[in-house]
Amino acid sequence: MKPNIVLGLSGGVDSAVAACLLMEDYTVIGVYLSIGSEGADGEADARRVAEELGIGFRSVDISEALEQHVKAPFAADYLSGRTPLPCARCNPLVKFPALLAVADEIGAEYVATGHYARVESAGERALLKRGREANDQSYLLSRLPQNILQRVIFPLGNYEKVSVRAMAAEFGIPVAEKPDSMEICFIPGDDYAGWLERRGETPPPGDFVSTDGGVLGRHGGIHRYTLGQGRGLGVSGPRRYYVSAIDPAANTVTLSDGSDLEKTEIFCACPNWIAIDRLTAPLEVAARFRHSKSEAPCTIRPMENGVLVEAHSPVRAPTPGQLAAFYEGDTVIGSAWIESAE
């Protein structure tokens, strides 16, 4: 008899193909994580995939946990001039705990998702590894602690998306041609400003100011801007402007020519170490400061209340609220939240 495994079944092509691959070795129970009425709802597609594949299916309401651990902090970050990264918070605090709760209930040792990353064992430690370069998602998974990683399987870790879509067609999966969703699950249309306004949690308009304090125009609320932004500012002048600072206390957004956005020292807090117990000495790593393919060689140094990241060459606009993820080759050493940069 095959052992049970709990799979996060979103209704998209990735988790559907993951189900097909897992069925060779496991009895798969698909779990749809429902966020309630707000946001995109793929439950009908997830149920259809489960019925087509002949696997078990459950829907679990995570709306309360999502509000507490993701949505409320998301709103608070924007109100404080930060740029939040909700998926990186959701994975360790909501999504994987919800799947593991079902696994514990039915006696399953492992859970799985359709993420593009890998987990490998190294003695008693689970190592998080990059997926294939074209669609690696290890950055957004870099907050997962050991107790979760040791129970996770990522069936798509060695595949690229183009291959997964081909497999979906080959397996006859009903969502094989369903387009990928690029938006935040609880914000339809990716209109986060509108979402904040509907919650009644938006700061008032204020001044765009220059680096010397001169007023350049009016902004629509600090929640509409992030460091390095150069579009949608609505300010004309002798040069192109970029957001170089956000001051929630003064309710101002500072604009510059962008030359002051290059930073070499980034302070990060609340590290989550994966490949090591803790950082005890300087370590040479490749650091990723946003969910993109760009990385920078850096030295990370332990500090009493966080990690100091020294970039070997200037990094553009490392943004408070985003993650710094640290790599040695394909291995994720750990990650920490960006707090400030100089």
Wavefront OBJ file of the C-alpha trace (Angstrom):
o trace
v 0.000 0.000 0.000
v 1.378 3.392 -0.977
v 1.960 5.949 1.807
v -0.226 9.050 1.931
v 1.051 12.461 0.925
v -0.744 15.810 1.174
v -0.437 18.038 -1.881
v -1.330 21.708 -2.036
v -3.677 21.693 -5.035
v -4.228 25.234 -6.316
v -6.186 24.553 -9.485
v -3.218 25.508 -11.656
v -1.043 23.460 -13.959
v 1.978 23.166 -11.633
v 0.246 21.454 -8.723
v -1.746 19.276 -11.128
v 1.433 17.924 -12.753
v 2.990 17.527 -9.300
v 0.013 15.306 -8.423
v 0.625 13.115 -11.476
v 4.292 12.674 -10.616
v 3.572 11.878 -6.962
v 0.942 9.270 -7.805
v 3.689 6.859 -8.879
v 4.867 6.492 -5.268
v 2.134 7.906 -3.030
v -1.573 8.002 -2.377
v -2.166 11.705 -3.017
v -4.655 13.814 -1.070
v -5.136 17.176 -2.773
v -5.797 20.109 -0.435
v -7.131 23.410 -1.710
v -6.320 26.317 0.600
v -9.308 28.642 0.492
v -8.831 32.326 1.308
v -12.557 33.098 1.359
v -14.461 35.435 -0.909
v -11.625 37.924 -1.413
v -9.176 37.215 -4.216
v -8.907 34.577 -6.908
v -10.626 31.282 -6.189
v -9.438 28.197 -8.059
v -11.341 25.667 -5.957
v -13.527 24.497 -8.836
v -10.459 23.823 -11.001
v -8.662 22.080 -8.130
v -11.661 19.840 -7.478
v -11.920 19.078 -11.204
v -8.240 18.074 -11.328
v -8.682 15.813 -8.293
v -11.728 14.118 -9.828
v -9.978 13.644 -13.168
v -6.918 12.093 -11.518
v -8.921 10.058 -9.012
v -7.193 11.469 -5.936
v -8.659 12.564 -2.610
v -9.671 16.194 -2.188
v -10.227 18.610 0.678
v -10.787 22.344 0.950
v -9.285 24.059 3.998
v -10.188 27.615 5.011
v -7.022 29.602 5.785
v -8.650 33.041 5.744
v -8.164 33.781 9.461
v -4.490 32.773 9.459
v -3.934 34.720 6.240
v -5.421 37.855 7.794
v -3.298 37.548 10.927
v 0.045 36.555 9.428
v -0.021 38.066 5.938
v -2.744 40.594 5.132
v -2.526 42.721 8.283
v 1.313 42.855 8.168
v 1.100 43.590 4.419
v -1.062 46.649 5.109
v 1.107 47.735 8.045
v 4.272 47.538 5.928
v 2.875 49.836 3.255
v 1.687 52.302 5.891
v 5.205 52.395 7.350
v 6.933 53.010 4.012
v 8.088 49.428 3.488
v 7.454 47.145 0.491
v 6.077 43.810 1.735
v 6.658 40.360 0.272
v 3.480 38.469 1.207
v 4.278 35.074 -0.353
v 7.487 34.786 1.658
v 5.472 35.355 4.842
v 2.624 33.057 3.829
v 4.757 30.004 3.075
v 6.171 29.395 6.587
v 3.295 30.898 8.598
v 0.133 29.864 6.738
v 0.424 27.645 3.659
v 2.776 24.888 4.820
v 1.431 24.752 8.404
v -2.079 24.265 6.977
v -0.903 21.409 4.757
v 1.052 19.832 7.605
v -2.013 19.996 9.859
v -3.898 17.845 7.346
v -0.900 15.527 7.036
v -0.767 15.049 10.805
v -4.499 14.357 10.888
v -4.287 11.540 8.333
v -0.873 10.214 9.366
v 1.067 11.392 6.304
v 4.771 12.042 6.758
v 5.194 14.434 3.823
v 3.491 17.355 2.134
v 4.165 18.644 -1.372
v 3.522 21.680 -3.548
v 4.122 22.653 -7.162
v 6.967 25.046 -6.340
v 10.075 25.029 -8.515
v 12.750 24.211 -5.938
v 14.401 21.143 -4.431
v 14.974 19.721 -0.956
v 17.898 17.392 -0.281
v 18.975 15.654 2.912
v 22.396 16.267 4.448
v 22.545 14.112 7.542
v 19.879 15.396 9.914
v 19.563 18.680 8.014
v 17.269 19.409 5.082
v 18.837 21.636 2.429
v 16.801 23.955 0.231
v 18.176 24.030 -3.318
v 17.440 26.123 -6.360
v 15.040 24.911 -9.003
v 15.935 25.192 -12.677
v 17.167 28.692 -13.490
v 14.266 29.635 -15.760
v 11.690 29.391 -12.969
v 13.527 28.955 -9.659
v 11.323 29.798 -6.634
v 13.803 29.148 -3.835
v 13.875 32.856 -2.928
v 10.227 32.836 -1.838
v 10.763 29.586 0.088
v 13.850 30.753 1.958
v 11.898 31.498 5.164
v 10.926 27.843 5.624
v 12.462 26.435 8.828
v 14.003 23.005 9.235
v 10.931 21.420 10.831
v 8.932 22.214 7.669
v 11.648 21.520 5.080
v 12.241 18.048 6.496
v 8.670 17.113 5.561
v 8.412 18.789 2.144
v 8.728 17.347 -1.363
v 8.895 19.532 -4.481
v 8.216 17.194 -7.430
v 8.894 19.919 -10.038
v 12.324 20.922 -8.764
v 14.200 19.396 -11.696
v 11.826 20.652 -14.409
v 11.329 23.874 -16.328
v 7.854 25.301 -16.829
v 7.857 24.540 -20.563
v 8.386 20.847 -19.749
v 5.672 20.904 -17.102
v 3.140 22.295 -19.565
v 4.113 19.590 -22.058
v 3.606 16.931 -19.381
v 0.241 18.428 -18.484
v -0.908 18.014 -22.070
v 0.494 14.486 -22.180
v -1.311 13.542 -18.950
v -4.538 15.060 -20.266
v -4.860 17.399 -17.279
v -7.952 19.607 -17.641
v -6.062 22.809 -16.694
v -3.111 22.164 -19.032
v -3.641 25.455 -20.880
v -4.640 27.552 -17.854
v -2.466 30.706 -17.746
v -0.200 31.368 -14.783
v -1.393 33.787 -12.139
v 1.186 36.480 -11.394
v -0.856 38.472 -8.898
v -1.039 38.296 -5.112
v -3.756 35.754 -4.316
v -5.830 38.050 -2.101
v -5.530 41.144 -4.317
v -7.544 40.781 -7.542
v -6.088 42.633 -10.483
v -2.894 43.235 -8.493
v -4.383 46.584 -7.381
v -2.859 46.691 -3.907
v -3.548 50.430 -3.516
v -7.237 49.809 -4.130
v -7.171 46.856 -1.725
v -5.657 49.036 1.004
v -8.236 51.746 0.338
v -11.080 49.236 0.684
v -9.654 48.293 4.093
v -9.664 51.971 5.038
v -5.945 51.886 5.745
v -4.356 54.405 3.413
v -2.197 57.409 4.310
v -3.162 60.835 2.951
v -1.561 62.601 -0.023
v 1.668 64.466 0.683
v 4.678 66.109 -0.911
v 7.232 64.802 -3.346
v 10.484 66.431 -2.233
v 13.981 66.678 -3.652
v 17.055 65.530 -1.768
v 17.593 69.109 -0.584
v 14.014 69.374 0.719
v 12.406 71.335 -2.111
v 8.813 70.462 -2.988
v 8.507 68.889 -6.453
v 4.821 68.041 -6.443
v 2.148 66.019 -4.651
v 1.947 62.278 -4.191
v -1.172 60.164 -3.734
v -0.099 58.449 -0.503
v 3.187 56.754 0.434
v 1.612 53.314 -0.052
v 1.713 53.868 -3.825
v 5.517 53.989 -4.046
v 8.555 51.820 -3.505
v 12.289 52.503 -3.540
v 13.747 52.745 -7.032
v 10.382 53.344 -8.698
v 10.731 55.527 -11.768
v 7.330 55.229 -13.417
v 3.911 56.554 -12.544
v 5.243 59.415 -10.445
v 3.510 62.202 -12.362
v 6.345 64.648 -11.744
v 8.160 66.374 -14.577
v 11.523 68.080 -14.364
v 14.927 68.478 -15.985
v 15.726 64.806 -15.418
v 14.010 61.501 -14.838
v 13.112 61.023 -11.194
v 13.286 57.919 -9.011
v 11.955 57.266 -5.529
v 14.976 57.324 -3.230
v 13.365 57.595 0.222
v 9.950 57.277 1.874
v 9.341 59.060 5.188
v 6.035 58.000 6.803
v 6.470 60.415 9.727
v 6.753 63.433 7.422
v 4.491 61.830 4.796
v 7.011 62.668 2.074
v 8.465 60.767 -0.860
v 11.964 61.862 -1.849
v 12.836 61.875 -5.542
v 16.337 61.938 -7.004
v 18.224 61.159 -10.187
v 18.761 57.623 -8.853
v 22.466 57.939 -8.115
v 21.821 57.670 -4.365
v 20.044 54.323 -4.733
v 23.305 52.366 -5.053
v 24.132 50.735 -1.702
v 26.976 48.558 -0.471
v 25.950 47.862 3.143
v 22.562 46.323 3.827
v 21.383 45.571 7.343
v 18.984 42.619 7.626
v 17.013 41.299 10.589
v 15.406 38.034 11.757
v 17.636 35.600 9.845
v 16.351 32.137 9.015
v 19.358 29.844 8.650
v 18.798 26.671 6.647
v 22.168 25.193 5.684
v 23.867 26.265 8.935
v 22.834 26.456 12.587
v 23.798 30.130 12.781
v 26.259 32.582 11.292
v 29.356 32.781 13.507
v 31.917 34.295 11.128
v 32.001 36.231 7.841
v 30.828 34.143 4.892
v 31.105 34.731 1.148
v 27.763 34.225 -0.595
v 25.712 35.235 -3.600
v 22.805 37.362 -2.374
v 19.448 37.917 -4.016
v 17.608 41.033 -2.842
v 14.327 40.636 -4.718
v 12.340 37.983 -6.566
v 14.379 38.110 -9.756
v 17.326 36.288 -11.252
v 19.862 39.009 -10.377
v 22.351 38.210 -7.631
v 25.396 39.933 -6.200
v 28.554 38.568 -4.567
v 28.541 39.632 -0.920
v 30.123 39.031 2.458
v 27.643 38.446 5.253
v 28.699 39.167 8.827
v 26.949 38.238 12.068
v 25.626 41.092 14.178
v 24.016 41.039 17.594
v 20.564 41.797 16.194
v 20.824 40.647 12.602
v 23.131 40.286 9.603
v 25.290 42.872 7.865
v 25.512 42.269 4.115
v 28.525 43.867 2.424
v 28.051 43.920 -1.336
v 31.267 43.648 -3.372
v 29.792 46.110 -5.863
v 26.868 48.520 -5.344
v 23.360 47.034 -5.253
v 20.472 49.102 -6.596
v 17.647 49.959 -4.193
v 17.696 47.158 -1.605
v 14.229 47.726 -0.170
v 13.030 47.432 3.440
v 10.368 44.744 3.680
v 11.944 42.572 0.988
v 14.160 39.538 1.577
v 17.857 39.046 1.199
v 18.432 35.365 0.386
v 21.951 33.949 0.610
v 23.303 31.211 -1.663
v 26.391 29.009 -1.945
v 26.070 27.518 -5.406
v 22.630 25.924 -5.592
v 22.182 25.791 -1.817
v 20.184 28.358 0.126
v 22.226 29.225 3.217
v 19.373 31.277 4.649
v 17.588 34.589 4.403
v 16.826 37.730 6.395
v 14.502 40.725 6.074
v 16.018 43.927 4.671
v 15.780 46.771 7.195
v 18.077 49.525 5.940
v 20.961 50.207 3.546
v 23.831 52.644 3.118
l 1 2 3 4 5 6 7 8 9 10 11 12 13 14 15 16 17 18 19 20 21 22 23 24 25 26 27 28 29 30 31 32 33 34 35 36 37 38 39 40 41 42 43 44 45 46 47 48 49 50 51 52 53 54 55 56 57 58 59 60 61 62 63 64 65 66 67 68 69 70 71 72 73 74 75 76 77 78 79 80 81 82 83 84 85 86 87 88 89 90 91 92 93 94 95 96 97 98 99 100 101 102 103 104 105 106 107 108 109 110 111 112 113 114 115 116 117 118 119 120 121 122 123 124 125 126 127 128 129 130 131 132 133 134 135 136 137 138 139 140 141 142 143 144 145 146 147 148 149 150 151 152 153 154 155 156 157 158 159 160 161 162 163 164 165 166 167 168 169 170 171 172 173 174 175 176 177 178 179 180 181 182 183 184 185 186 187 188 189 190 191 192 193 194 195 196 197 198 199 200 201 202 203 204 205 206 207 208 209 210 211 212 213 214 215 216 217 218 219 220 221 222 223 224 225 226 227 228 229 230 231 232 233 234 235 236 237 238 239 240 241 242 243 244 245 246 247 248 249 250 251 252 253 254 255 256 257 258 259 260 261 262 263 264 265 266 267 268 269 270 271 272 273 274 275 276 277 278 279 280 281 282 283 284 285 286 287 288 289 290 291 292 293 294 295 296 297 298 299 300 301 302 303 304 305 306 307 308 309 310 311 312 313 314 315 316 317 318 319 320 321 322 323 324 325 326 327 328 329 330 331 332 333 334 335 336 337 338 339 340 341 342
